[in-house]
Every structure is written in structure tokens, then in C-alpha cells.
Amino acid sequence: MSVQKIKSAALRLFARNGYDAVPLSEIAKEVGIKTPSLYAHFRSKEDLFLAVFEDCLAEHTARMAALIESLKGRTIEEQLYRVIHDACRSYLLSEEHMTFLKRVMLFPPAALQETLRERFSASEDQLNGLLTALFNEGMDSGLLRRERPEDLIASYYCLLDGSFIQQFYYKSEDWEHRLDTVWRIYWKGITTS
């Protein structure tokens, strides 16, 4: 039995039902094995859940890095805007992966909450490096106001997270309009002109 097949089944079930509502027996049934066979690969349900979480974070980070790399040569504004837009529109991960991450981060299992936050922060550190380079480039060129890069990143994440949540409240075209409006105001606030 493939570990990846087990993690794929667990991802589907955890994304759909959440951690607490998915017994290991259901994952085993989905894969077509008996529950004790899962223990050959994972020590516990928590271990399996965290493995799925790590995979999602790694994939998201890799795709964000690839997106930023693909945007090189464009203006700083366009690069920063495209990262927010594409991350919010779930172009970077499958719907299942995004549903899982949303559920985990917004409604984490209580016993795992601190562990999940720590692992999320560690994965975010890689993205912080890429964003720091963009913000520093903007400041060095005189385009962006001199600020601490970590403050710019914090404000950027707040914009990204807020925009991400907004897409669930509004029709696509309304969300696009809101993002464009908020981006225009944000951009005006961090530039020198």
C-alpha cells in the first residue's frame, strides 16, 4: 500500500469532514485496507494529519515560489498584485488542498492548534524571504517608502488574508472589483509618489 494513496484519501476526508469527524477506520476503508495496516505507515491519526498538513504547506510554498519566479521582470506592483490575486483565487493549489488548509487554519483541532501554527510559521518563513527581496528591491529603487520589510510583509499578509476571505462573500466579479480597489489604496499607501 502506497503512503501517498493513504495521504490522498486522508486529505479528501479531512478536507470534507474535518479532523475530529474522520476516524482512521474511514481512511482505511477509503484506501481499501484494514485499520491496523495504517499503523505500518503512521503512528496515529495525528501523525497522518500532520503529514498531510506538511505536504499541503510544502506544495503551497513551492507553488508560491514558482509563481514569484515566473513574474520576474514585471514591475514590483504587478508581481505583488499577482501573488495576492492568484493565491486568493486558489490557482496555486487544488480545491481539495485549499479546503483542507482553510479548515485547518480557521478551525484547527484544539489539541494540534499550537503545532499547526508553528509549522505554518516555519513554512511562511520561506515565502517571507521571497517577499522581503521584492519589498527591498522596491525600496532600493525609490518606488516604495522606507519601512521595515517585516512590517510591509505583515501588512501584505493582512491584505492577502482579508482578500482571501472576501472571495467567499461575494460573486467573482464583485470580489475582483473589491480587490482592485483595496489594492489601489494599499499600493498608494506604500509607494513614495
Residue, then its C-alpha position, 0 to 999 in steps of 0.5 A: m500500500s502506497v503512503q501517498k494513496i493513504k495521504s490522498a484519501a486522508l486529505r479528501l476526508f479531512a478536507r470534507n469532514g474535518y479532523d475530529a469527524v474522520p476516524l482512521s477506520e474511514i481512511a482505511k476503508e477509503v484506501g481499501i485496507k484494514t485499520p491496523s495496516l495504517y499503523a505500518h505507515f503512521r503512528s496515529k491519526e495525528d501523525l497522518f494529519l500532520a503529514v498531510f498538513e506538511d505536504c499541503l504547506a510544502e506544495h503551497t510554498a513551492r507553488m508560491a515560489a514558482l509563481i514569484e519566479s515566473l513574474k520576474g521582470r514585471t514591475i514590483e506592483e504587478q508581481l505583488y498584485r499577482v501573488i495576492h490575486d492568484a493565491c486568493r483565487s486558489y490557482l496555486l493549489s487544488e480545491e481539495h488542498m485549499t479546503f483542507l488548509k482553510r479548515v485547518m487554519l480557521f478551525p484547527p483541532a484544539a489539541l494540534q492548534e499550537t503545532l499547526r501554527e508553528r509549522f505554518s510559521a516555519s513554512e511562511d518563513q520561506l515565502n517571507g524571504l521571497l517577499t522581503a527581496l521584492f519589498n527591498e528591491g522596491m525600496d532600493s529603487g525609490l518606488l516604495r517608502r522606507e519601512r521595515p520589510e517585516d512590517l510591509i510583509a505583515s501588512y501584505y499578509c493582512l491584505l492577502d488574508g482579508s482578500f482571501i476571505q472576501q472571495f467567499y462573500y461575494k460573486s467573482e466579479d464583485w470580489e475582483h472589483r473589491l480587490d482592485t480597489v483595496w489594492r489601489i489604496y494599499w499600493k498608494g499607501i506604500t509607494t513614495s509618489 
